[in-house]
Amino acid sequence: GEVMRWEQRCRLRHACTRQYLALLPKENDTRQYELSLSTHTGLSTVFRMFPVIQEGDHITFDSYCRIEHVESGQWLHALTTDYPRKANQWISPSATSMERLEW
């Protein structure tokens, strides 16, 4: 990859599957969209990044951004509700945990 600039069009590729992030209209309601992965490189896979705080022309590793889908003009955003976490998320140290390793 090259150095990216703010508001430059780009495709976001999933590292494991090598597929592109795509924003597609829902089948039963074309006013709502859903994110998915796609092997196609059409307009549904084109996004632009906008800075939250712009400190230069190029996007740096520690930048915060907003992501816009170019074709629909929709913005990606987080849910307004809490992320559902699994029960017993925290595991106490035991003989099998990393905490017991000697460095």
N, CA, C and O atoms as a printed pandas DataFrame, in Angstrom:
     atom_number atom_name residue_name chain_id  residue_number  x_coord  y_coord  z_coord
0              1         N          GLY        A               1    0.783   -1.182    0.000
1              2        CA          GLY        A               1    0.000    0.000    0.000
2              3         C          GLY        A               1    0.834    1.259    0.000
3              4         O          GLY        A               1    2.026    1.261    0.308
4              5         N          GLU        A               2    0.163    2.309   -0.354
5              6        CA          GLU        A               2    0.770    3.630   -0.390
6              7         C          GLU        A               2    0.303    4.457    0.790
7              8         O          GLU        A               2   -0.582    4.046    1.540
8              9         N          VAL        A               3    0.904    5.627    0.949
9             10        CA          VAL        A               3    0.452    6.574    1.961
10            11         C          VAL        A               3   -0.902    7.106    1.517
11            12         O          VAL        A               3   -1.078    7.510    0.367
12            13         N          MET        A               4   -1.856    7.103    2.441
13            14        CA          MET        A               4   -3.200    7.578    2.104
14            15         C          MET        A               4   -3.393    9.010    2.562
15            16         O          MET        A               4   -2.832    9.437    3.571
16            17         N          ARG        A               5   -4.193    9.745    1.807
17            18        CA          ARG        A               5   -4.560   11.109    2.164
18            19         C          ARG        A               5   -6.012   11.109    2.631
19            20         O          ARG        A               5   -6.807   10.249    2.254
20            21         N          TRP        A               6   -6.335   12.102    3.466
21            22        CA          TRP        A               6   -7.720   12.250    3.906
22            23         C          TRP        A               6   -8.625   12.465    2.699
23            24         O          TRP        A               6   -8.245   13.140    1.743
24            25         N          GLU        A               7   -9.810   11.894    2.748
25            26        CA          GLU        A               7  -10.858   11.987    1.727
26            27         C          GLU        A               7  -10.511   11.293    0.415
27            28         O          GLU        A               7  -11.243   11.428   -0.566
28            29         N          GLN        A               8   -9.415   10.557    0.384
29            30        CA          GLN        A               8   -9.054    9.771   -0.800
30            31         C          GLN        A               8   -9.931    8.528   -0.835
31            32         O          GLN        A               8  -10.180    7.915    0.203
32            33         N          ARG        A               9  -10.398    8.151   -2.011
33            34        CA          ARG        A               9  -11.219    6.946   -2.142
34            35         C          ARG        A               9  -10.355    5.712   -1.957
35            36         O          ARG        A               9   -9.225    5.648   -2.440
36            37         N          CYS        A              10  -10.914    4.719   -1.238
37            38        CA          CYS        A              10  -10.161    3.490   -0.990
38            39         C          CYS        A              10  -11.120    2.322   -0.787
39            40         O          CYS        A              10  -12.320    2.508   -0.589
40            41         N          ARG        A              11  -10.574    1.143   -0.840
41            42        CA          ARG        A              11  -11.304   -0.073   -0.501
42            43         C          ARG        A              11  -10.655   -0.658    0.742
43            44         O          ARG        A              11   -9.433   -0.629    0.887
44            45         N          LEU        A              12  -11.477   -1.190    1.636
45            46        CA          LEU        A              12  -10.973   -1.787    2.865
46            47         C          LEU        A              12  -11.026   -3.303    2.717
47            48         O          LEU        A              12  -12.094   -3.883    2.521
48            49         N          ARG        A              13   -9.869   -3.929    2.814
49            50        CA          ARG        A              13   -9.784   -5.360    2.587
50            51         C          ARG        A              13   -9.616   -6.111    3.907
51            52         O          ARG        A              13   -8.794   -5.741    4.746
52            53         N          HIS        A              14  -10.405   -7.165    4.075
53            54        CA          HIS        A              14  -10.329   -8.024    5.247
54            55         C          HIS        A              14   -9.077   -8.881    5.117
55            56         O          HIS        A              14   -8.906   -9.586    4.122
56            57         N          ALA        A              15   -8.202   -8.825    6.114
57            58        CA          ALA        A              15   -6.895   -9.476    6.013
58            59         C          ALA        A              15   -6.981  -10.993    5.849
59            60         O          ALA        A              15   -6.219  -11.564    5.068
60            61         N          CYS        A              16   -7.880  -11.652    6.558
61            62        CA          CYS        A              16   -7.943  -13.123    6.510
62            63         C          CYS        A              16   -8.572  -13.656    5.231
63            64         O          CYS        A              16   -8.064  -14.614    4.647
64            65         N          THR        A              17   -9.669  -13.052    4.787
65            66        CA          THR        A              17  -10.392  -13.574    3.630
66            67         C          THR        A              17  -10.007  -12.891    2.321
67            68         O          THR        A              17  -10.334  -13.378    1.239
68            69         N          ARG        A              18   -9.306  -11.754    2.427
69            70        CA          ARG        A              18   -8.907  -10.947    1.263
70            71         C          ARG        A              18  -10.121  -10.400    0.509
71            72         O          ARG        A              18   -9.998  -10.012   -0.652
72            73         N          GLN        A              19  -11.278  -10.364    1.147
73            74        CA          GLN        A              19  -12.481   -9.786    0.545
74            75         C          GLN        A              19  -12.600   -8.326    0.972
75            76         O          GLN        A              19  -11.989   -7.901    1.954
76            77         N          TYR        A              20  -13.395   -7.566    0.221
77            78        CA          TYR        A              20  -13.565   -6.148    0.486
78            79         C          TYR        A              20  -14.792   -5.892    1.357
79            80         O          TYR        A              20  -15.808   -6.577    1.237
80            81         N          LEU        A              21  -14.682   -4.894    2.237
81            82        CA          LEU        A              21  -15.829   -4.450    3.011
82            83         C          LEU        A              21  -16.799   -3.780    2.037
83            84         O          LEU        A              21  -16.393   -2.936    1.238
84            85         N          ALA        A              22  -18.070   -4.152    2.102
85            86        CA          ALA        A              22  -19.074   -3.601    1.191
86            87         C          ALA        A              22  -20.302   -3.177    1.987
87            88         O          ALA        A              22  -20.673   -3.826    2.965
88            89         N          LEU        A              23  -20.919   -2.099    1.568
89            90        CA          LEU        A              23  -22.171   -1.646    2.159
90            91         C          LEU        A              23  -23.253   -1.863    1.112
91            92         O          LEU        A              23  -23.237   -1.246    0.046
92            93         N          LEU        A              24  -24.197   -2.749    1.429
93            94        CA          LEU        A              24  -25.230   -3.131    0.465
94            95         C          LEU        A              24  -26.616   -2.846    1.040
95            96         O          LEU        A              24  -26.819   -2.983    2.247
96            97         N          PRO        A              25  -27.578   -2.449    0.191
97            98        CA          PRO        A              25  -28.947   -2.263    0.697
98            99         C          PRO        A              25  -29.537   -3.598    1.131
99           100         O          PRO        A              25  -29.277   -4.637    0.523
100          101         N          LYS        A              26  -30.342   -3.551    2.201
101          102        CA          LYS        A              26  -31.013   -4.770    2.656
102          103         C          LYS        A              26  -32.014   -5.205    1.598
103          104         O          LYS        A              26  -32.596   -4.374    0.900
104          105         N          GLU        A              27  -32.208   -6.502    1.484
105          106        CA          GLU        A              27  -33.093   -7.039    0.440
106          107         C          GLU        A              27  -34.528   -6.568    0.592
107          108         O          GLU        A              27  -35.185   -6.261   -0.404
108          109         N          ASN        A              28  -35.026   -6.505    1.820
109          110        CA          ASN        A              28  -36.437   -6.158    2.012
110          111         C          ASN        A              28  -36.673   -4.671    2.260
111          112         O          ASN        A              28  -37.825   -4.241    2.314
112          113         N          ASP        A              29  -35.603   -3.866    2.414
113          114        CA          ASP        A              29  -35.765   -2.437    2.654
114          115         C          ASP        A              29  -34.564   -1.705    2.068
115          116         O          ASP        A              29  -33.496   -1.692    2.680
116          117         N          THR        A              30  -34.717   -1.097    0.899
117          118        CA          THR        A              30  -33.595   -0.450    0.218
118          119         C          THR        A              30  -33.180    0.859    0.884
119          120         O          THR        A              30  -32.208    1.478    0.452
120          121         N          ARG        A              31  -33.898    1.301    1.933
121          122        CA          ARG        A              31  -33.495    2.510    2.662
122          123         C          ARG        A              31  -32.511    2.181    3.773
123          124         O          ARG        A              31  -31.889    3.085    4.331
124          125         N          GLN        A              32  -32.359    0.907    4.103
125          126        CA          GLN        A              32  -31.421    0.481    5.135
126          127         C          GLN        A              32  -30.294   -0.325    4.491
127          128         O          GLN        A              32  -30.478   -0.977    3.463
128          129         N          TYR        A              33  -29.129   -0.260    5.124
129          130        CA          TYR        A              33  -27.948   -0.925    4.571
130          131         C          TYR        A              33  -27.366   -1.891    5.587
131          132         O          TYR        A              33  -27.633   -1.796    6.785
132          133         N          GLU        A              34  -26.559   -2.831    5.083
133          134        CA          GLU        A              34  -25.840   -3.738    5.960
134          135         C          GLU        A              34  -24.428   -3.942    5.424
135          136         O          GLU        A              34  -24.204   -3.948    4.214
136          137         N          LEU        A              35  -23.485   -4.106    6.338
137          138        CA          LEU        A              35  -22.098   -4.353    5.961
138          139         C          LEU        A              35  -21.896   -5.826    5.682
139          140         O          LEU        A              35  -22.449   -6.687    6.366
140          141         N          SER        A              36  -21.100   -6.102    4.674
141          142        CA          SER        A              36  -20.750   -7.487    4.378
142          143         C          SER        A              36  -19.391   -7.502    3.700
143          144         O          SER        A              36  -18.805   -6.449    3.445
144          145         N          LEU        A              37  -18.894   -8.686    3.411
145          146        CA          LEU        A              37  -17.650   -8.841    2.671
146          147         C          LEU        A              37  -17.972   -9.280    1.255
147          148         O          LEU        A              37  -18.906  -10.052    1.041
148          149         N          SER        A              38  -17.203   -8.791    0.281
149          150        CA          SER        A              38  -17.488   -9.072   -1.118
150          151         C          SER        A              38  -16.188   -9.271   -1.891
151          152         O          SER        A              38  -15.164   -8.664   -1.577
152          153         N          THR        A              39  -16.248  -10.132   -2.906
153          154        CA          THR        A              39  -15.093  -10.311   -3.794
154          155         C          THR        A              39  -15.138   -9.313   -4.942
155          156         O          THR        A              39  -14.145   -9.142   -5.649
156          157         N          HIS        A              40  -16.282   -8.647   -5.139
157          158        CA          HIS        A              40  -16.439   -7.671   -6.221
158          159         C          HIS        A              40  -15.795   -6.346   -5.844
159          160         O          HIS        A              40  -15.646   -6.040   -4.661
160          161         N          THR        A              41  -15.415   -5.561   -6.841
161          162        CA          THR        A              41  -14.770   -4.275   -6.594
162          163         C          THR        A              41  -15.601   -3.121   -7.145
163          164         O          THR        A              41  -15.049   -2.147   -7.657
164          165         N          GLY        A              42  -16.913   -3.223   -7.043
165          166        CA          GLY        A              42  -17.788   -2.165   -7.535
166          167         C          GLY        A              42  -17.869   -1.001   -6.562
167          168         O          GLY        A              42  -17.125   -0.947   -5.583
168          169         N          LEU        A              43  -18.771   -0.075   -6.833
169          170        CA          LEU        A              43  -18.933    1.107   -5.994
170          171         C          LEU        A              43  -19.370    0.780   -4.574
171          172         O          LEU        A              43  -19.165    1.588   -3.668
172          173         N          SER        A              44  -19.967   -0.382   -4.362
173          174        CA          SER        A              44  -20.401   -0.745   -3.007
174          175         C          SER        A              44  -19.215   -0.959   -2.063
175          176         O          SER        A              44  -19.409   -1.036   -0.849
176          177         N          THR        A              45  -17.989   -1.057   -2.595
177          178        CA          THR        A              45  -16.801   -1.299   -1.773
178          179         C          THR        A              45  -15.903   -0.073   -1.625
179          180         O          THR        A              45  -14.786   -0.193   -1.121
180          181         N          VAL        A              46  -16.361    1.095   -2.051
181          182        CA          VAL        A              46  -15.521    2.301   -2.016
182          183         C          VAL        A              46  -15.900    3.183   -0.824
183          184         O          VAL        A              46  -17.072    3.502   -0.620
184          185         N          PHE        A              47  -14.894    3.568   -0.047
185          186        CA          PHE        A              47  -15.076    4.390    1.152
186          187         C          PHE        A              47  -14.102    5.564    1.121
187          188         O          PHE        A              47  -13.137    5.574    0.357
188          189         N          ARG        A              48  -14.381    6.562    1.980
189          190        CA          ARG        A              48  -13.459    7.692    2.189
190          191         C          ARG        A              48  -13.318    7.921    3.687
191          192         O          ARG        A              48  -14.271    7.737    4.443
192          193         N          MET        A              49  -12.128    8.321    4.109
193          194        CA          MET        A              49  -11.866    8.583    5.522
194          195         C          MET        A              49  -11.724   10.078    5.749
195          196         O          MET        A              49  -11.017   10.770    5.016
196          197         N          PHE        A              50  -12.405   10.562    6.775
197          198        CA          PHE        A              50  -12.365   11.971    7.154
198          199         C          PHE        A              50  -11.780   12.081    8.555
199          200         O          PHE        A              50  -12.134   11.290    9.429
200          201         N          PRO        A              51  -10.887   13.051    8.789
201          202        CA          PRO        A              51  -10.242   13.147   10.099
202          203         C          PRO        A              51  -11.177   13.673   11.182
203          204         O          PRO        A              51  -12.025   14.527   10.923
204          205         N          VAL        A              52  -11.015   13.158   12.388
205          206        CA          VAL        A              52  -11.698   13.728   13.548
206          207         C          VAL        A              52  -10.939   14.987   13.952
207          208         O          VAL        A              52  -11.539   16.032   14.205
208          209         N          ILE        A              53   -9.613   14.876   14.009
209          210        CA          ILE        A              53   -8.728   16.023   14.229
210          211         C          ILE        A              53   -7.656   15.945   13.155
211          212         O          ILE        A              53   -6.841   15.023   13.152
212          213         N          GLN        A              54   -7.654   16.902   12.250
213          214        CA          GLN        A              54   -6.699   16.849   11.143
214          215         C          GLN        A              54   -5.388   17.513   11.538
215          216         O          GLN        A              54   -5.349   18.688   11.903
216          217         N          GLU        A              55   -4.312   16.729   11.455
217          218        CA          GLU        A              55   -2.992   17.239   11.794
218          219         C          GLU        A              55   -2.066   17.259   10.589
219          220         O          GLU        A              55   -0.877   17.550   10.722
220          221         N          GLY        A              56   -2.598   16.955    9.421
221          222        CA          GLY        A              56   -1.804   16.952    8.206
222          223         C          GLY        A              56   -2.618   16.396    7.053
223          224         O          GLY        A              56   -3.793   16.066    7.214
224          225         N          ASP        A              57   -1.989   16.292    5.885
225          226        CA          ASP        A              57   -2.671   15.796    4.690
226          227         C          ASP        A              57   -2.743   14.277    4.637
227          228         O          ASP        A              57   -3.658   13.713    4.037
228          229         N          HIS        A              58   -1.768   13.612    5.271
229          230        CA          HIS        A              58   -1.690   12.159    5.222
230          231         C          HIS        A              58   -2.307   11.532    6.458
231          232         O          HIS        A              58   -2.312   12.126    7.536
232          233         N          ILE        A              59   -2.829   10.319    6.289
233          234        CA          ILE        A              59   -3.376    9.562    7.410
234          235         C          ILE        A              59   -2.216    8.861    8.111
235          236         O          ILE        A              59   -1.473    8.102    7.488
236          237         N          THR        A              60   -2.066    9.119    9.404
237          238        CA          THR        A              60   -1.001    8.473   10.164
238          239         C          THR        A              60   -1.580    7.305   10.956
239          240         O          THR        A              60   -2.797    7.176   11.090
240          241         N          PHE        A              61   -0.702    6.462   11.475
241          242        CA          PHE        A              61   -1.105    5.250   12.170
242          243         C          PHE        A              61   -2.012    5.530   13.357
243          244         O          PHE        A              61   -2.938    4.761   13.617
244          245         N          ASP        A              62   -1.769    6.602   14.073
245          246        CA          ASP        A              62   -2.532    6.891   15.284
246          247         C          ASP        A              62   -3.678    7.876   15.061
247          248         O          ASP        A              62   -4.139    8.514   16.007
248          249         N          SER        A              63   -4.134    8.001   13.836
249          250        CA          SER        A              63   -5.223    8.919   13.501
250          251         C          SER        A              63   -6.586    8.344   13.866
251          252         O          SER        A              63   -6.794    7.131   13.839
252          253         N          TYR        A              64   -7.502    9.233   14.203
253          254        CA          TYR        A              64   -8.904    8.870   14.404
254          255         C          TYR        A              64   -9.686    9.415   13.213
255          256         O          TYR        A              64   -9.470   10.550   12.788
256          257         N          CYS        A              65  -10.591    8.604   12.681
257          258        CA          CYS        A              65  -11.299    9.045   11.489
258          259         C          CYS        A              65  -12.763    8.632   11.513
259          260         O          CYS        A              65  -13.180    7.769   12.285
260          261         N          ARG        A              66  -13.528    9.280   10.639
261          262        CA          ARG        A              66  -14.891    8.870   10.342
262          263         C          ARG        A              66  -14.841    8.269    8.945
263          264         O          ARG        A              66  -14.076    8.728    8.097
264          265         N          ILE        A              67  -15.651    7.244    8.702
265          266        CA          ILE        A              67  -15.603    6.541    7.416
266          267         C          ILE        A              67  -16.936    6.713    6.703
267          268         O          ILE        A              67  -17.996    6.395    7.240
268          269         N          GLU        A              68  -16.854    7.226    5.477
269          270        CA          GLU        A              68  -18.051    7.451    4.655
270          271         C          GLU        A              68  -18.077    6.467    3.493
271          272         O          GLU        A              68  -17.057    6.231    2.846
272          273         N          HIS        A              69  -19.246    5.896    3.234
273          274        CA          HIS        A              69  -19.444    5.058    2.055
274          275         C          HIS        A              69  -19.743    5.996    0.894
275          276         O          HIS        A              69  -20.702    6.766    0.949
276          277         N          VAL        A              70  -18.936    5.937   -0.150
277          278        CA          VAL        A              70  -19.013    6.914   -1.238
278          279         C          VAL        A              70  -20.329    6.839   -2.003
279          280         O          VAL        A              70  -20.966    7.869   -2.230
280          281         N          GLU        A              71  -20.742    5.662   -2.398
281          282        CA          GLU        A              71  -21.934    5.506   -3.241
282          283         C          GLU        A              71  -23.208    5.972   -2.539
283          284         O          GLU        A              71  -24.027    6.661   -3.146
284          285         N          SER        A              72  -23.386    5.604   -1.268
285          286        CA          SER        A              72  -24.631    5.910   -0.560
286          287         C          SER        A              72  -24.553    7.197    0.251
287          288         O          SER        A              72  -25.587    7.776    0.587
288          289         N          GLY        A              73  -23.346    7.654    0.572
289          290        CA          GLY        A              73  -23.186    8.818    1.429
290          291         C          GLY        A              73  -23.426    8.502    2.896
291          292         O          GLY        A              73  -23.474    9.415    3.721
292          293         N          GLN        A              74  -23.579    7.229    3.238
293          294        CA          GLN        A              74  -23.809    6.801    4.623
294          295         C          GLN        A              74  -22.483    6.764    5.379
295          296         O          GLN        A              74  -21.427    6.515    4.798
296          297         N          TRP        A              75  -22.560    7.019    6.702
297          298        CA          TRP        A              75  -21.387    6.961    7.564
298          299         C          TRP        A              75  -21.409    5.681    8.378
299          300         O          TRP        A              75  -22.464    5.269    8.862
300          301         N          LEU        A              76  -20.249    5.045    8.535
301          302        CA          LEU        A              76  -20.149    3.889    9.418
302          303         C          LEU        A              76  -20.117    4.412   10.844
303          304         O          LEU        A              76  -19.472    5.421   11.128
304          305         N          HIS        A              77  -20.814    3.723   11.740
305          306        CA          HIS        A              77  -20.818    4.149   13.135
306          307         C          HIS        A              77  -21.038    2.952   14.040
307          308         O          HIS        A              77  -21.471    1.885   13.605
308          309         N          ALA        A              78  -20.731    3.159   15.301
309          310        CA          ALA        A              78  -20.911    2.100   16.294
310          311         C          ALA        A              78  -22.362    2.077   16.753
311          312         O          ALA        A              78  -23.112    3.033   16.555
312          313         N          LEU        A              79  -22.730    0.990   17.355
313          314        CA          LEU        A              79  -24.075    0.865   17.907
314          315         C          LEU        A              79  -24.247    1.810   19.088
315          316         O          LEU        A              79  -23.276    2.153   19.763
316          317         N          THR        A              80  -25.473    2.225   19.333
317          318        CA          THR        A              80  -25.739    3.081   20.487
318          319         C          THR        A              80  -25.946    2.260   21.749
319          320         O          THR        A              80  -25.965    2.811   22.850
320          321         N          THR        A              81  -26.101    0.953   21.604
321          322        CA          THR        A              81  -26.255    0.076   22.762
322          323         C          THR        A              81  -24.919   -0.570   23.079
323          324         O          THR        A              81  -24.025   -0.599   22.234
324          325         N          ASP        A              82  -24.777   -1.084   24.283
325          326        CA          ASP        A              82  -23.537   -1.748   24.672
326          327         C          ASP        A              82  -23.336   -3.030   23.882
327          328         O          ASP        A              82  -24.293   -3.713   23.517
328          329         N          TYR        A              83  -22.084   -3.338   23.631
329          330        CA          TYR        A              83  -21.736   -4.573   22.941
330          331         C          TYR        A              83  -22.030   -5.750   23.870
331          332         O          TYR        A              83  -21.578   -5.749   25.015
332          333         N          PRO        A              84  -22.777   -6.755   23.403
333          334        CA          PRO        A              84  -23.083   -7.897   24.284
334          335         C          PRO        A              84  -21.835   -8.742   24.521
335          336         O          PRO        A              84  -21.278   -9.311   23.582
336          337         N          ARG        A              85  -21.403   -8.822   25.755
337          338        CA          ARG        A              85  -20.202   -9.590   26.092
338          339         C          ARG        A              85  -20.591  -10.977   26.597
339          340         O          ARG        A              85  -21.681  -11.174   27.134
340          341         N          LYS        A              86  -19.692  -11.921   26.419
341          342        CA          LYS        A              86  -19.925  -13.278   26.895
342          343         C          LYS        A              86  -19.852  -13.307   28.415
343          344         O          LYS        A              86  -19.128  -12.522   29.027
344          345         N          ALA        A              87  -20.601  -14.207   29.010
345          346        CA          ALA        A              87  -20.550  -14.392   30.459
346          347         C          ALA        A              87  -19.179  -14.946   30.843
347          348         O          ALA        A              87  -18.533  -15.628   30.047
348          349         N          ASN        A              88  -18.747  -14.653   32.051
349          350        CA          ASN        A              88  -17.455  -15.127   32.566
350          351         C          ASN        A              88  -16.294  -14.711   31.677
351          352         O          ASN        A              88  -15.410  -15.510   31.371
352          353         N          GLN        A              89  -16.311  -13.455   31.271
353          354        CA          GLN        A              89  -15.272  -12.963   30.362
354          355         C          GLN        A              89  -13.896  -12.969   31.021
355          356         O          GLN        A              89  -12.899  -13.272   30.365
356          357         N          TRP        A              90  -13.831  -12.637   32.310
357          358        CA          TRP        A              90  -12.554  -12.569   33.003
358          359         C          TRP        A              90  -12.245  -13.917   33.633
359          360         O          TRP        A              90  -13.066  -14.480   34.357
360          361         N          ILE        A              91  -11.073  -14.422   33.355
361          362        CA          ILE        A              91  -10.662  -15.729   33.868
362          363         C          ILE        A              91   -9.594  -15.503   34.928
363          364         O          ILE        A              91   -8.641  -14.758   34.701
364          365         N          SER        A              92   -9.744  -16.127   36.060
365          366        CA          SER        A              92   -8.760  -15.958   37.125
366          367         C          SER        A              92   -7.484  -16.711   36.766
367          368         O          SER        A              92   -7.536  -17.708   36.046
368          369         N          PRO        A              93   -6.324  -16.236   37.269
369          370        CA          PRO        A              93   -5.053  -16.912   36.958
370          371         C          PRO        A              93   -5.063  -18.364   37.427
371          372         O          PRO        A              93   -5.543  -18.678   38.516
372          373         N          SER        A              94   -4.539  -19.219   36.604
373          374        CA          SER        A              94   -4.450  -20.640   36.940
374          375         C          SER        A              94   -3.158  -21.187   36.361
375          376         O          SER        A              94   -2.353  -20.453   35.789
376          377         N          ALA        A              95   -2.980  -22.462   36.515
377          378        CA          ALA        A              95   -1.762  -23.090   36.009
378          379         C          ALA        A              95   -1.672  -23.025   34.492
379          380         O          ALA        A              95   -0.583  -23.177   33.938
380          381         N          THR        A              96   -2.797  -22.800   33.800
381          382        CA          THR        A              96   -2.781  -22.779   32.341
382          383         C          THR        A              96   -2.763  -21.364   31.774
383          384         O          THR        A              96   -2.724  -21.195   30.555
384          385         N          SER        A              97   -2.790  -20.336   32.636
385          386        CA          SER        A              97   -2.832  -18.974   32.117
386          387         C          SER        A              97   -1.433  -18.467   31.788
387          388         O          SER        A              97   -0.444  -19.030   32.257
388          389         N          MET        A              98   -1.344  -17.419   30.995
389          390        CA          MET        A              98   -0.074  -16.819   30.604
390          391         C          MET        A              98    0.638  -16.204   31.801
391          392         O          MET        A              98    1.859  -16.049   31.777
392          393         N          GLU        A              99   -0.100  -15.855   32.840
393          394        CA          GLU        A              99    0.476  -15.202   33.995
394          395         C          GLU        A              99    1.465  -16.114   34.718
395          396         O          GLU        A              99    2.356  -15.629   35.415
396          397         N          ARG        A             100    1.319  -17.399   34.564
397          398        CA          ARG        A             100    2.182  -18.366   35.257
398          399         C          ARG        A             100    3.497  -18.621   34.512
399          400         O          ARG        A             100    4.363  -19.325   35.032
400          401         N          LEU        A             101    3.663  -18.068   33.313
401          402        CA          LEU        A             101    4.896  -18.306   32.537
402          403         C          LEU        A             101    6.059  -17.545   33.153
403          404         O          LEU        A             101    5.887  -16.438   33.664
404          405         N          GLU        A             102    7.248  -18.146   33.099
405          406        CA          GLU        A             102    8.452  -17.470   33.559
406          407         C          GLU        A             102    9.144  -16.895   32.347
407          408         O          GLU        A             102    9.300  -17.570   31.329
408          409         N          TRP        A             103    9.562  -15.636   32.457
409          410        CA          TRP        A             103   10.208  -14.948   31.335
410          411         C          TRP        A             103   11.680  -14.879   31.534
411          412         O          TRP        A             103   12.392  -14.334   30.690
